[in-house]
């Protein structure tokens, strides 16, 4: 013989949202679910903060390396400039004259003059 309990039949069972409402009706379960939701949101927030902080750190590290390379290049230019200034300061008049004689040849120079060389007469006003 088959016994059917009509009070707990399949059609009387809550389904969907009604099932969840029955399970969550106790305050203890509601508190647990709320705490679980808050913890999940905290973990997600911390994860996002961690990822974004790492991305910003990587960007800052790349920028720092770029600035260090630029600084090294500028220091090399400054050292070279200081070296050249020191060499120029150590030059004697004889060394300069000798270099000019070696590299400048008066017979190869071309002198160009341009302009109006006629004297202008001033206009007399009445």
C-alpha positions as CSV (number, residue, x, y, z in Angstrom):
1,X,0.0,0.0,0.0
2,X,1.3,3.5,-0.9
3,X,1.0,6.2,1.6
4,X,0.8,9.8,0.5
5,X,1.3,12.6,2.9
6,X,-0.6,15.5,1.3
7,X,0.9,18.0,3.7
8,X,4.4,17.4,2.4
9,X,3.7,16.7,-1.2
10,X,5.9,18.0,-4.0
11,X,3.4,20.7,-5.0
12,X,3.3,22.1,-1.5
13,X,7.1,22.6,-1.1
14,X,8.3,26.1,-1.6
15,X,10.4,26.7,-4.7
16,X,12.7,29.5,-5.8
17,X,12.6,32.6,-3.6
18,X,10.1,31.1,-1.3
19,X,12.5,28.2,-0.5
20,X,15.3,30.7,0.3
21,X,12.9,32.8,2.5
22,X,12.1,29.7,4.5
23,X,15.7,28.8,5.0
24,X,16.7,32.4,5.9
25,X,13.8,33.2,8.2
26,X,15.9,32.6,11.3
27,X,17.9,35.6,12.6
28,X,20.9,33.4,13.2
29,X,21.0,32.4,9.5
30,X,20.4,36.0,8.4
31,X,23.3,37.2,10.6
32,X,25.6,34.5,9.2
33,X,24.7,35.4,5.6
34,X,25.2,39.1,6.3
35,X,28.6,38.4,7.9
36,X,29.5,36.2,5.0
37,X,28.5,38.9,2.5
38,X,30.5,41.6,4.4
39,X,33.6,39.4,4.5
40,X,33.3,38.6,0.8
41,X,33.1,42.3,0.0
42,X,36.0,43.0,2.3
43,X,38.1,40.3,0.6
44,X,37.2,41.7,-2.8
45,X,38.0,45.2,-1.8
46,X,41.4,44.1,-0.4
47,X,42.1,42.2,-3.5
48,X,41.3,45.2,-5.7
49,X,43.5,47.4,-3.5
50,X,46.3,44.9,-3.7
51,X,46.2,44.7,-7.5
52,X,45.9,48.4,-8.1
53,X,48.7,49.1,-5.6
54,X,51.0,46.6,-7.4
55,X,50.1,48.2,-10.7
56,X,50.9,51.7,-9.4
57,X,54.1,50.4,-7.9
58,X,55.2,48.9,-11.2
59,X,54.4,52.2,-13.0
60,X,56.4,54.1,-10.4
61,X,59.3,51.7,-10.6
62,X,59.5,52.1,-14.4
63,X,59.3,55.9,-14.1
64,X,62.1,55.8,-11.5
65,X,64.3,53.7,-13.7
66,X,63.7,56.1,-16.6
67,X,64.5,59.1,-14.4
68,X,67.7,57.4,-13.2
69,X,68.8,56.8,-16.8
70,X,68.2,60.4,-17.7
71,X,70.1,61.5,-14.6
72,X,73.1,59.3,-15.5
73,X,73.1,60.8,-19.0
74,X,72.9,64.3,-17.6
75,X,75.8,63.5,-15.2
76,X,77.9,62.2,-18.1
77,X,77.2,65.4,-20.1
78,X,78.1,67.5,-17.1
79,X,81.4,65.6,-16.6
80,X,82.2,66.0,-20.3
81,X,81.4,69.7,-20.1
82,X,83.6,70.1,-17.0
83,X,86.4,68.2,-18.7
84,X,86.2,70.4,-21.8
85,X,86.2,73.6,-19.6
86,X,89.2,72.4,-17.7
87,X,91.1,71.7,-21.0
88,X,90.1,75.1,-22.4
89,X,91.3,76.8,-19.2
90,X,94.6,74.9,-19.5
91,X,95.3,76.2,-23.0
92,X,98.1,78.7,-23.5
93,X,98.2,81.5,-26.0
94,X,100.9,79.7,-27.9
95,X,98.7,76.6,-28.3
96,X,95.8,78.7,-29.5
97,X,98.0,80.6,-32.0
98,X,99.5,77.3,-33.2
99,X,96.0,75.8,-33.8
100,X,94.9,78.9,-35.7
101,X,98.0,78.8,-37.9
102,X,97.4,75.1,-38.7
103,X,93.7,75.4,-39.4
104,X,93.1,79.0,-40.8
105,X,94.8,80.0,-44.0
106,X,94.5,83.7,-44.9
107,X,94.9,83.0,-48.6
108,X,91.8,80.8,-48.5
109,X,89.6,83.3,-46.8
110,X,87.0,85.1,-48.7
111,X,85.9,88.5,-47.6
112,X,82.4,89.6,-48.5
113,X,81.0,93.0,-48.0
114,X,77.4,93.9,-48.7
115,X,75.3,97.0,-48.3
116,X,75.0,100.5,-49.6
117,X,78.4,102.3,-49.3
118,X,77.4,105.6,-50.9
119,X,77.0,108.3,-48.3
120,X,73.5,109.5,-48.0
121,X,72.7,113.2,-48.1
122,X,70.3,114.4,-45.5
123,X,67.2,116.0,-46.8
124,X,66.9,119.6,-45.8
125,X,63.5,120.5,-44.5
126,X,62.1,124.1,-45.2
